[in-house]
Amino acid sequence: MNLFRNIKGRNSWVFFGLLLLTVFSITTAITFGPAKITSLDILQCVVSECATPMHDMVIWQIRVPRVLVGLVAGMGLACAGAILQNVTRNPLADPYLFGIISGAGLGATIATLVLSEEQMLALPLAAFLGALFSVIIVFGIATLLRNMNHLLLTGVAVSFMLGSISHFILYLGDPFATNRVIFWLMGSLTRVEMFHFYLISAMVVITLITIFALHRQIDALLLGDESAASLGVNVDKLRIILLALCAAVTATIVAYCGGIGFVGLMIPHIVRQLVGVTTMPLIVGSALVGGCFLVWVDVLARSALSTVEIPIGIITSAIGSIFFLAIMYRTRKTG
Amino acid sequence: MSNLLTLDAVSWTVEKQAILSNISFNVAQGDILGIIGPNGAGKTSLLKCLLNQTKNWQGGIKLKNKSISHYKPHELAQTFALVVQKSPPIFELKVYDVVRMGLLPYKALFARDTDIDKKEIMLALEKVGLATSENKFFNTLSGGEQQRVLIAKALVQKAKILVLDEPTNHLDIFYQHQILQLVKALNITVIMTIHDLNLAAQYCTRLVLLNKGRLVSDNTVDKALNPETLSKVFGLPCFRDNVQQFPDSKLAEVPRVHFYPNSNTDSSLPTGKN
């Protein structure tokens, strides 16, 4: 496998295992949900025709798009987190720290005010534009400060600023619109379609190709900017390209799936323990683990409570926060 | 010997403050050039200009008679290898991964490591005495071992000029000598900033003395270690003696300088260098 030629020994087994886990996750996750569908039903739908029209609709129009969007969204968020952490040499870097979620929230909030109920299909587009607006502000301020190292801090500040504007608008606005925005911000894969899968996977593929091209440059940053520059890396240019890429992939995911926190922060931490810190294995590993993680979190979201679906962002944030408390406890014990 | 590198009136001003003023000297093939001077003299700034890592410097720096600004970044990286470690890496890099970074200036986008690359990495680790350490974590090594790993990276980089910024900082005497002996044994052109004047005298072939961004002297070790000049630059009384480098060998004598607190002033606040 060409992709894995740079990945040595034990890591190839880890990746083989993760690939198997991904295939298993996709095929098994489709069987979970309110309508009872077995693996045999799915196999029948794949090899010939579905047993009933209901199976056909549930499998091809609801479950498959949902599982696939969950997979690529998890891949994209985990990859963006891994890239950001390596590029900024900050293990707490997360795509949402650019203010993407608060920017998307502001876009969605404004959309609920100006658009009618029928025009609500444009909400993801408004969220995407809001996220992009936030990223442009963060980049603009960091450029003005002439310090890309302040990018994350700028992101936090902009995030609070946009968040407060959204809250103010929602406070004054219609309660139904407020509910809609809040629910959307919690993250959900309920309304996803195959079109979203194509769009998000295109962004993820572009991200992965760019990373495979630039993996040596990103690795060089791990020893410091000065060391990377002495190896011929244009540090500022590389950082801007990668940050813009992370922002684009995250904004696309947020626009269609809402706010799904902690995936970009948590998954790279797990993957580093499995395959190491260099970019190629970290990104491939993060993509696979992040994809599987979100697929199973979505399974939990739709099957934990029989009457209602839990917003996916609530589960990822709950798992993420416990995960970080556990890491801190472990660090305290060992260090 | 032919000049590999020529600095002609190099100056660098940041926000109207002169960091470097009118620095000119040559570096010949095979030189081990020590850049010495007190804190704030401009030693590291000079290295930044040499590596073209900063903008807005004036004057000329020529590498093989061609201005360094005409070289592409990867071409400069094939000529200069920087050995510097200001702070430990945040993530747990393995020794192999650090040395592998030296391949970067020779690799196109998407390029993979070949078997020859892997052999080169192992050979470089063998040269610095770390042949069995490729799977160790860089952060767990001693300061001296970390410097050797960075030198192995420079060897993989196949650079013509090794640039070291304070290579003996935070190292005990054993590792200071181990690193500098290793650097000397590589037989390539070396430019290094160094605080310990006696170590510089022992291992360098020439010394450039800077003070407040200006060139004070560019000389052989023997001439550069002038007690009167050093006393003025460092603000402390200085005297010099000559000792044999190794008591049981017949190598040439090496000058040594000694500084003492000025009895007329508060020793914690030397005033002479200002």
Interface residues (C-beta under 8 A of the other chain):
Chain A: N2 R5 N6 N86 R89 N90 P91 F212 A213 L214 R216 Q217 D219 A220 L222 L223 G224 E226 S227 A229 S230 L231 G232 V233 N234 R272 G276 V277 T278
Chain B: L51 Q53 K72 P73 H74 E75 L76 A77 Q78 F80 A81 L82 V84 Q85 K86 S87 P89 I90 F91 E92 L93 K94 D97 V98 R100 M101 G102 L103 L104 P105 K107 L109 F110 A111 R112 D113 Q157 V163
